[in-house]
C-alpha cells in the first residue's frame, strides 16, 4: 500500500492558525461595525435632507395660505360677535321690562283703597356690568371656569302718597292691596317686596282744606336679574 506524505501540512496548519486568530476576527468585526454605522449615518443624512426639503415646501405652502386663513378667521369671529349681539338684542327686546303693566296694575290697586292720594311715582331701572372671567389652564389640570360678560338688572318702584283717612291707617290697607295684587305677588321679590320706607306725623296742608294727613312712602322691589 503506497504511503502519502503531505509536504505542505506544516504550511496549511500555519494558515489555519492565522484564520482562527481572534485579533484578526475582532478587526474584521470592528471594520464591519464602522461600515454599518457609516451606512446608517449616510441614510439618516439623506432622510434629513429629504425632510428639510418637505418642510420647506410645506412652509412655503403655509405662507401662501396664511393671509387668506387669517382673513377667514377674523371674518368668522366678527360674524360670531355680530350674531351674539343680535341674539342679545333679540333677548332684551322680548324680555324687556314693561312699565305700562306696572302702571295698569297700580291703577287697579288704587280703586280698592279710599282716602289715599298718590303724590309721586318713581321707577328706577339700573344696570351693572359683571366683567368677563377668562378661563385659566393650570399645569397638568383642567381649565378653570369661564364666565362671560353679563349685566345685572335692578328695578325699584317708589310710591309717595298721603293718607287722609280719619284713623290715618289707610296706608296699611294700601300696602296690603299692593302685596296681594296678583301681578305684584308674582313680580316682586318674595322677601321685602313692598316696604314702608317713610311715615310722617299727622300734618295739615294750608293750601288744602282736606282733613289732616300723614305722608308715607312705599318701595316695591323686583328680584335682581342677570342678563347675558
C-alpha positions, 0 to 999 in steps of 0.5 A: 500500500503506497504511503502519502506524505503531505509536504505542505501540512506544516504550511496549511496548519500555519494558515489555519492558525492565522484564520482562527486568530481572534485579533484578526476576527475582532478587526474584521468585526470592528471594520464591519461595525464602522461600515454599518454605522457609516451606512446608517449615518449616510441614510439618516443624512439623506432622510434629513435632507429629504425632510428639510426639503418637505418642510420647506415646501410645506412652509412655503405652502403655509405662507401662501395660505396664511393671509387668506386663513387669517382673513377667514378667521377674523371674518368668522369671529366678527360674524360670531360677535355680530350674531351674539349681539343680535341674539342679545338684542333679540333677548332684551327686546322680548324680555324687556321690562314693561312699565305700562303693566306696572302702571295698569296694575297700580291703577287697579290697586288704587280703586280698592283703597279710599282716602289715599292720594298718590303724590309721586311715582318713581321707577328706577331701572339700573344696570351693572356690568359683571366683567368677563372671567377668562378661563385659566389652564393650570399645569397638568389640570383642567381649565378653570371656569369661564364666565362671560360678560353679563349685566345685572338688572335692578328695578325699584318702584317708589310710591309717595302718597298721603293718607287722609283717612280719619284713623290715618291707617289707610296706608296699611290697607294700601300696602296690603292691596299692593302685596296681594295684587296678583301681578305684584305677588308674582313680580316682586321679590318674595322677601321685602317686596313692598316696604314702608320706607317713610311715615310722617306725623299727622300734618295739615296742608294750608293750601288744602282744606282736606282733613289732616294727613300723614305722608308715607312712602312705599318701595316695591322691589323686583328680584335682581336679574342677570342678563347675558 
